[in-house]
């Protein structure tokens, strides 16, 4: 039986299957090419990109936790100009979709980054990150206010001609309210959730384990909460929802799809197994075959 795994996120972003990789967990994509066939993925989302180069936060900035990890990397990247000049040319040969995650300290930063990326036709979409908990300016602060979230989204919408995904933070009272705000401001899809603000204390040294004290918790520990938030948002907005948060295998991914997600992102699992995302694709196809599901859309939002 032929199984159709193709999904349409709208505004021209069509994927061969619903599996993407999460920004910050997959480098700039080409680093993983020696481990997996990137064309097996629906697409990959490159490392968070900012207007100016960022060195990120000082070490230590990673700590393992039960069923997860906390990171405080702080959007380390070479800047958008460097990306356009040196990294983008390494990505133009893939058939899977290339999506660039963008971030900034102020609204004008997002706009300028989007303007620089706009002529790069192989960049099929951008993911506007208004949810990073590991930077002092911008980032999550934009995503915790409906008004600020809408302001960033509307400003980028004016200069970005293709699909625009907006990445939401779970560190809010109502993620539905934020999702509705960015939908009204012009987002083509929303992705959720980013990491949860968390901290770990080293009791022997009597100090925080991270240099920044707090960081973003990801991994299987957050998955049930993330699935709940995706389910809530999928019922509240008309634009497609991309689900992420602790997906380790196909069963986890299918939870998000059944809760209403059109596509999913694989994050922390990439650190454990570089082939995790491809294995999720294979696992979804196997599930559909075993359960006589001809089209992945049959499973979307059945909860």
C-alpha positions in Angstrom: 0.0 0.0 0.0 1.3 3.4 -1.0 1.4 5.8 2.0 1.2 9.5 1.5 3.3 11.3 4.2 3.2 14.7 2.4 2.0 17.7 4.4 1.2 21.3 3.4 2.0 24.0 5.9 0.5 26.7 3.7 2.0 29.7 1.9 4.0 27.4 -0.4 5.7 25.3 2.2 5.0 21.7 1.2 7.0 18.8 2.8 7.5 15.3 1.6 6.9 14.1 5.2 6.0 15.8 8.5 9.4 15.5 10.1 11.6 18.6 10.6 14.6 19.1 12.9 14.4 21.7 15.6 16.6 24.7 15.5 19.6 24.6 17.9 19.9 20.8 17.8 21.0 20.3 14.2 23.7 22.8 13.5 23.3 24.3 10.1 22.2 21.0 8.6 25.3 20.2 6.5 27.1 18.9 9.6 24.7 16.0 9.8 25.0 15.1 6.1 27.7 12.5 6.8 25.4 10.7 9.2 22.1 10.7 7.4 20.5 11.5 4.0 19.1 15.0 4.7 16.7 14.5 1.7 14.9 11.9 3.7 13.5 14.7 6.0 10.6 16.9 5.3 13.0 19.7 6.1 15.6 21.0 8.6 15.6 24.1 10.6 19.1 25.7 11.0 20.7 27.1 14.1 19.2 30.4 15.4 20.5 33.2 13.3 20.9 36.8 14.5 21.9 40.1 12.9 25.3 40.3 14.5 27.6 37.4 15.4 27.0 36.0 18.9 29.5 34.1 21.0 26.7 32.8 23.3 26.9 32.4 27.0 30.0 31.3 28.9 30.4 27.7 30.0 29.0 25.7 31.6 25.9 26.0 29.5 24.6 22.5 29.3 23.5 20.2 32.1 21.7 16.8 32.0 18.5 16.2 34.0 16.4 13.2 34.5 14.6 12.6 31.1 16.0 15.8 29.6 18.6 18.5 29.5 18.9 22.2 30.2 20.8 24.4 27.8 21.9 28.0 28.1 23.8 28.2 24.8 22.5 31.7 24.1 22.1 31.7 20.3 25.7 31.3 19.4 26.0 31.9 15.7 28.2 33.7 13.1 25.5 36.2 12.2 23.2 36.5 9.2 25.8 38.0 6.8 28.2 35.1 7.4 25.3 32.7 7.0 24.3 34.1 3.6 27.9 34.2 2.3 29.4 31.0 3.6 26.7 28.6 5.0 23.8 29.1 2.6 25.8 27.9 -0.5 26.4 24.5 1.3 22.6 24.0 1.6 21.4 24.7 -1.9 21.8 21.1 -3.1 19.2 19.5 -0.9 15.6 18.7 -1.9 14.4 18.8 1.7 13.2 22.2 2.7 15.6 24.6 4.4 14.1 26.8 7.2 16.1 29.5 9.0 15.3 30.3 12.6 15.8 34.0 13.2 16.0 36.0 16.5 16.8 39.5 17.7 17.1 41.9 20.6 14.7 44.3 19.1 12.0 44.3 16.3 14.3 46.0 13.8 16.9 43.1 14.2 14.3 40.6 13.1 13.3 42.7 10.1 16.9 43.2 9.0 17.7 39.5 9.2 14.6 38.7 7.2 15.5 41.2 4.6 19.0 39.7 4.2 17.6 36.2 3.9 14.7 37.1 1.5 16.8 36.9 -1.7 18.1 33.4 -0.8 15.5 31.4 -2.7 16.5 28.1 -1.3 15.4 29.3 2.2 11.9 28.1 1.9 10.7 29.6 5.2 11.8 31.3 8.3 11.0 30.5 11.9 10.6 33.7 13.9 11.9 32.8 17.4 10.1 34.9 20.0 10.7 32.2 22.6 14.4 31.7 23.5 14.9 31.8 27.3 18.7 32.1 27.1 19.3 35.6 26.0 19.0 38.8 28.0 17.4 41.0 25.4 14.5 40.2 23.0 14.0 36.4 22.6 11.4 35.2 25.0 10.3 38.7 26.1 8.6 39.1 22.8 6.8 35.9 23.1 5.3 36.4 26.5 3.1 39.4 25.4 0.4 39.1 22.8 1.0 42.7 21.7 4.8 42.3 21.4 4.5 39.0 19.7 2.1 40.5 17.2 4.4 43.5 16.7 7.4 41.3 15.7 5.3 39.1 13.5 3.7 42.0 11.6 7.0 43.8 11.1 8.7 40.7 9.7 5.6 39.9 7.6 6.1 43.2 5.7 9.6 42.1 4.4 9.4 38.3 4.2 7.8 37.0 1.0 7.5 33.3 1.8 6.3 31.0 4.6 6.7 32.5 8.0 6.5 30.2 11.1 6.5 31.7 14.5 8.0 29.7 17.4 6.1 30.1 20.7 7.3 29.9 24.3 5.5 27.7 26.8 6.5 30.1 29.6 3.2 32.0 29.5 -0.2 31.8 31.2 -2.0 31.2 27.9 -0.1 30.0 24.8 -3.4 30.1 22.9 -3.6 33.8 23.4 -0.1 34.3 21.9 -0.9 31.9 19.0 -4.0 33.9 18.1 -2.1 37.1 18.3 0.6 36.0 15.8 -2.0 34.4 13.5 -3.8 37.7 13.3 -0.5 39.5 12.6 0.3 37.4 9.6 2.0 34.1 10.7 1.5 31.2 8.3 2.1 28.6 11.0 3.2 28.4 14.6 5.6 26.0 16.2 5.5 25.0 19.8 6.9 24.5 22.3 10.3 25.9 22.9 12.1 25.0 26.1 10.7 25.5 29.7 12.7 27.9 31.9 14.4 25.7 34.5 17.5 25.5 36.8 19.6 22.9 38.5 21.7 23.4 41.6 25.0 21.6 42.4 24.6 21.0 46.1 28.2 20.0 46.7 29.5 23.2 45.2 26.5 25.2 46.4 26.0 27.0 43.2 23.9 26.8 40.0 25.1 24.3 37.4 24.8 26.8 34.6 26.7 30.0 34.2 23.4 31.8 33.6 21.7 30.1 36.6 18.6 29.3 34.5 18.3 27.8 31.1 15.8 25.9 28.8 14.6 22.4 29.7 14.0 20.1 26.8 13.7 16.3 26.3 11.1 13.7 27.2 10.3 15.3 30.5 8.4 18.1 28.8 6.6 16.1 26.2 3.2 15.6 27.9 2.9 19.3 28.6 4.0 20.1 25.0 1.4 17.7 23.6 -1.3 19.4 25.7 -0.3 22.8 24.5 -0.3 21.8 20.9 -3.7 20.2 21.3 -5.0 23.5 22.8 -3.5 25.7 20.1 -4.6 23.4 17.2 -8.2 23.9 18.3 -7.9 27.6 18.6 -6.2 28.7 15.3 -6.8 28.1 11.6 -3.1 28.1 10.6 -1.1 24.9 10.8 0.6 23.9 14.0 4.1 22.3 14.2 4.6 20.3 17.4 7.8 19.8 19.3 9.1 18.9 22.8 10.7 15.7 23.8 10.0 13.7 20.6 12.3 10.7 20.7 10.6 8.2 18.3 7.7 7.8 15.9 5.2 7.1 18.7 6.1 10.4 20.3 5.7 12.2 17.0 2.3 10.6 16.4 1.1 11.9 19.7 1.6 15.5 18.5 0.0 14.7 15.1 -3.0 13.1 16.7 -3.3 16.1 19.0 -3.5 18.4 15.9 0.0 19.1 14.6 0.5 19.1 10.9 4.3 18.5 11.3 6.8 17.9 14.1 10.3 18.9 15.0 12.9 16.5 16.4 15.3 18.3 18.9 17.1 16.8 21.9 17.0 13.3 20.3 19.5 14.5 17.7 22.1 14.8 20.4 21.6 11.2 21.4 21.3 9.7 17.9 22.2 11.7 14.8 19.8 9.5 12.8 16.9 10.0 15.2 14.9 12.2 12.7 15.1 9.7 9.9 14.1 6.9 12.2 11.0 8.9 13.1 10.1 9.2 9.4 10.5 5.4 9.0 8.6 4.7 12.2 5.6 6.9 11.1 5.5 5.1 7.7 5.6 1.7 9.5 2.8 2.8 11.8 0.6 3.8 8.9 1.3 0.6 7.1 0.5 -1.5 10.1 -2.7 0.4 10.8 -3.8 0.7 7.1 -3.5 4.5 7.1 -3.2 5.6 3.5 -2.6 9.3 4.2 -1.0 10.9 7.3 -3.7 13.5 7.3 -6.1 10.8 8.5 -4.4 10.9 11.9 -4.2 14.7 12.3 -6.3 16.1 15.1 -8.2 12.9 15.8 -8.1 13.5 19.6 
